[in-house]
Amino acid sequence: MDIAAMSVIMNQAQVKQQASVSLMDKALNHAESQSSDMIKMMEISMQSHLGSNIDIKR
């Protein structure tokens, strides 16, 4: 195999690897955003007064 063909193959492999890393980075950012939104939603939905009083009347 000549040097030019090896260079092209190596360059294509590097581009594929960079695309894969970029895609994984976007997926990680999306997952972090979703988890942050979920935490915010859970914090908003919490009602601190619930469970502070117990009704023991019969």
BAKETOR-396238 format. One record per atom (N, C-alpha, C): residue number from 0; residue in three letters; chain; atom name; x, z, y. Coordinates in nm, 4 decimals. Last residue first. Layout:
! BAKETOR-396238
   nr  rest  kette  atom        xx        zz        yy
  NUM   ALA      A    CA         X         Z         Y
...
//
This chain:
! BAKETOR-396238
   nr  rest  kette  atom        xx        zz        yy
   57   ARG      A     N   -5.9934    6.5989    0.9447
   57   ARG      A    CA   -6.0665    6.5497    0.8294
   57   ARG      A     C   -6.2048    6.5087    0.8684
   56   LYS      A     N   -5.6944    6.5331    1.1349
   56   LYS      A    CA   -5.8342    6.5781    1.1260
   56   LYS      A     C   -5.9002    6.5206    1.0025
   55   ILE      A     N   -5.4412    6.4529    1.1882
   55   ILE      A    CA   -5.4621    6.5239    1.0629
   55   ILE      A     C   -5.6027    6.5803    1.0522
   54   ASP      A     N   -5.2614    6.1994    1.3212
   54   ASP      A    CA   -5.3974    6.2533    1.3240
   54   ASP      A     C   -5.4252    6.3201    1.1893
   53   ILE      A     N   -4.9572    6.2137    1.4787
   53   ILE      A    CA   -5.0220    6.2046    1.3485
   53   ILE      A     C   -5.1592    6.2715    1.3594
   52   ASN      A     N   -4.7490    6.0293    1.7020
   52   ASN      A    CA   -4.8561    6.1258    1.6807
   52   ASN      A     C   -4.9191    6.1032    1.5431
   51   SER      A     N   -4.5601    5.8332    1.6835
   51   SER      A    CA   -4.5199    5.9586    1.7479
   51   SER      A     C   -4.6257    6.0667    1.7309
   50   GLY      A     N   -4.6416    5.5925    1.5833
   50   GLY      A    CA   -4.5782    5.6850    1.4910
   50   GLY      A     C   -4.5379    5.8163    1.5531
   49   LEU      A     N   -4.5932    5.4106    1.8803
   49   LEU      A    CA   -4.6501    5.4143    1.7457
   49   LEU      A     C   -4.5709    5.5095    1.6570
   48   HIS      A     N   -4.4498    5.3944    2.1133
   48   HIS      A    CA   -4.5439    5.5047    2.1000
   48   HIS      A     C   -4.6050    5.5143    1.9600
   47   SER      A     N   -4.2969    5.1630    2.1075
   47   SER      A    CA   -4.2292    5.2908    2.0872
   47   SER      A     C   -4.3260    5.4068    2.0683
   46   GLN      A     N   -4.3404    4.8773    1.9500
   46   GLN      A    CA   -4.4177    4.9656    2.0360
   46   GLN      A     C   -4.3677    5.1072    2.0105
   45   MET      A     N   -4.1857    4.5607    1.9341
   45   MET      A    CA   -4.1842    4.7029    1.8997
   45   MET      A     C   -4.2647    4.7832    2.0007
   44   SER      A     N   -4.1744    4.3063    2.0357
   44   SER      A    CA   -4.2929    4.3418    1.9571
   44   SER      A     C   -4.2975    4.4901    1.9200
   43   ILE      A     N   -3.9270    4.2928    2.1589
   43   ILE      A    CA   -4.0476    4.2842    2.2412
   43   ILE      A     C   -4.1691    4.3343    2.1644
   42   GLU      A     N   -3.7587    4.3042    1.9367
   42   GLU      A    CA   -3.7514    4.4087    2.0377
   42   GLU      A     C   -3.8765    4.4106    2.1249
   41   MET      A     N   -3.8296    4.0660    1.8072
   41   MET      A    CA   -3.8548    4.1938    1.7415
   41   MET      A     C   -3.8508    4.3095    1.8415
   40   MET      A     N   -3.7393    3.8797    1.9954
   40   MET      A    CA   -3.8801    3.8833    1.9602
   40   MET      A     C   -3.9163    4.0161    1.8941
   39   LYS      A     N   -3.4633    3.9328    1.9912
   39   LYS      A    CA   -3.5398    3.9520    2.1142
   39   LYS      A     C   -3.6886    3.9646    2.0839
   38   ILE      A     N   -3.4087    3.8575    1.7254
   38   ILE      A    CA   -3.3859    3.9955    1.7687
   38   ILE      A     C   -3.4648    4.0250    1.8954
   37   MET      A     N   -3.4706    3.5849    1.7397
   37   MET      A    CA   -3.5456    3.6713    1.6483
   37   MET      A     C   -3.5304    3.8185    1.6885
   36   ASP      A     N   -3.2770    3.4937    1.9194
   36   ASP      A    CA   -3.4187    3.4842    1.9552
   36   ASP      A     C   -3.5035    3.5757    1.8672
   35   SER      A     N   -3.0504    3.5396    1.7611
   35   SER      A    CA   -3.0648    3.6079    1.8890
   35   SER      A     C   -3.2103    3.6076    1.9344
   34   SER      A     N   -3.1006    3.3619    1.5538
   34   SER      A    CA   -3.0951    3.5047    1.5245
   34   SER      A     C   -3.1087    3.5873    1.6525
   33   GLN      A     N   -3.0918    3.1178    1.6937
   33   GLN      A    CA   -3.2140    3.1593    1.6251
   33   GLN      A     C   -3.2133    3.3091    1.5967
   32   SER      A     N   -2.8248    3.1200    1.7796
   32   SER      A    CA   -2.9336    3.1165    1.8773
   32   SER      A     C   -3.0642    3.1640    1.8146
   31   GLU      A     N   -2.6928    3.1126    1.5361
   31   GLU      A    CA   -2.6727    3.2261    1.6262
   31   GLU      A     C   -2.7844    3.2342    1.7287
   30   ALA      A     N   -2.7803    2.8625    1.4444
   30   ALA      A    CA   -2.8142    2.9828    1.3688
   30   ALA      A     C   -2.7975    3.1078    1.4555
   29   HIS      A     N   -2.6605    2.6968    1.6373
   29   HIS      A    CA   -2.8058    2.6983    1.6214
   29   HIS      A     C   -2.8507    2.8245    1.5482
   28   ASN      A     N   -2.3902    2.7452    1.5901
   28   ASN      A    CA   -2.4476    2.7780    1.7205
   28   ASN      A     C   -2.5997    2.7874    1.7128
   27   LEU      A     N   -2.3752    2.6411    1.3288
   27   LEU      A    CA   -2.3454    2.7818    1.3540
   27   LEU      A     C   -2.4059    2.8263    1.4870
   26   ALA      A     N   -2.4312    2.3716    1.3776
   26   ALA      A    CA   -2.5192    2.4486    1.2890
   26   ALA      A     C   -2.4988    2.5987    1.3105
   25   LYS      A     N   -2.2117    2.3039    1.5379
   25   LYS      A    CA   -2.3471    2.2966    1.5929
   25   LYS      A     C   -2.4449    2.3768    1.5081
   24   ASP      A     N   -2.0074    2.3419    1.3501
   24   ASP      A    CA   -2.0078    2.4202    1.4734
   24   ASP      A     C   -2.1465    2.4202    1.5364
   23   MET      A     N   -2.0714    2.1458    1.1616
   23   MET      A    CA   -2.0768    2.2868    1.1224
   23   MET      A     C   -2.0804    2.3781    1.2452
   22   LEU      A     N   -2.0204    1.9195    1.3210
   22   LEU      A    CA   -2.1550    1.9439    1.2683
   22   LEU      A     C   -2.1714    2.0901    1.2270
   21   SER      A     N   -1.7450    1.9476    1.3612
   21   SER      A    CA   -1.8365    1.9465    1.4753
   21   SER      A     C   -1.9792    1.9763    1.4318
   20   VAL      A     N   -1.6529    1.9227    1.1009
   20   VAL      A    CA   -1.6295    2.0480    1.1740
   20   VAL      A     C   -1.7249    2.0573    1.2928
   19   SER      A     N   -1.7312    1.6577    1.0507
   19   SER      A    CA   -1.7808    1.7673    0.9680
   19   SER      A     C   -1.7665    1.9005    1.0395
   18   ALA      A     N   -1.5814    1.5192    1.2391
   18   ALA      A    CA   -1.7272    1.5125    1.2444
   18   ALA      A     C   -1.7883    1.6267    1.1648
   17   GLN      A     N   -1.3237    1.5760    1.1464
   17   GLN      A    CA   -1.3636    1.6206    1.2792
   17   GLN      A     C   -1.5156    1.6198    1.2933
   16   GLN      A     N   -1.3352    1.4457    0.8974
   16   GLN      A    CA   -1.3144    1.5897    0.9028
   16   GLN      A     C   -1.3574    1.6454    1.0383
   15   LYS      A     N   -1.3649    1.1792    0.9795
   15   LYS      A    CA   -1.4690    1.2424    0.8964
   15   LYS      A     C   -1.4574    1.3944    0.9021
   14   VAL      A     N   -1.1235    1.1466    1.1157
   14   VAL      A    CA   -1.2497    1.1342    1.1891
   14   VAL      A     C   -1.3628    1.2002    1.1107
   13   GLN      A     N   -0.9448    1.1711    0.9015
   13   GLN      A    CA   -0.9387    1.2675    1.0113
   13   GLN      A     C   -1.0687    1.2642    1.0922
   12   ALA      A     N   -1.0129    0.9488    0.7514
   12   ALA      A    CA   -1.0294    1.0821    0.6930
   12   ALA      A     C   -1.0293    1.1887    0.8019
   11   GLN      A     N   -0.9361    0.7484    0.9289
   11   GLN      A    CA   -1.0774    0.7613    0.8895
   11   GLN      A     C   -1.1044    0.8991    0.8302
   10   ASN      A     N   -0.6591    0.7923    0.9330
   10   ASN      A    CA   -0.7358    0.8073    1.0558
   10   ASN      A     C   -0.8851    0.8246    1.0235
    9   MET      A     N   -0.5920    0.7291    0.6711
    9   MET      A    CA   -0.5701    0.8655    0.7198
    9   MET      A     C   -0.6511    0.8926    0.8465
    8   ILE      A     N   -0.6607    0.4553    0.6719
    8   ILE      A    CA   -0.7270    0.5476    0.5788
    8   ILE      A     C   -0.7119    0.6923    0.6275
    7   VAL      A     N   -0.4815    0.3576    0.8649
    7   VAL      A    CA   -0.6263    0.3432    0.8836
    7   VAL      A     C   -0.7011    0.4427    0.7962
    6   SER      A     N   -0.2363    0.4168    0.7430
    6   SER      A    CA   -0.2682    0.4729    0.8737
    6   SER      A     C   -0.4187    0.4686    0.8995
    5   MET      A     N   -0.2471    0.2598    0.5172
    5   MET      A    CA   -0.2436    0.4061    0.5028
    5   MET      A     C   -0.2811    0.4744    0.6331
    4   ALA      A     N   -0.2387    0.0083    0.6391
    4   ALA      A    CA   -0.3569    0.0472    0.5619
    4   ALA      A     C   -0.3617    0.1985    0.5435
    3   ALA      A     N    0.0191    0.0189    0.7535
    3   ALA      A    CA   -0.0985    0.0005    0.8385
    3   ALA      A     C   -0.2253    0.0442    0.7653
    2   ILE      A     N    0.1902    0.0397    0.5322
    2   ILE      A    CA    0.1814    0.1498    0.6282
    2   ILE      A     C    0.0561    0.1390    0.7142
    1   ASP      A     N    0.0531   -0.0820    0.2193
    1   ASP      A    CA    0.1370   -0.0896    0.3384
    1   ASP      A     C    0.1058    0.0230    0.4370
    0   MET      A     N    0.0860    0.0000   -0.1171
    0   MET      A    CA    0.0000    0.0000    0.0000
    0   MET      A     C    0.0904    0.0000    0.1231
//
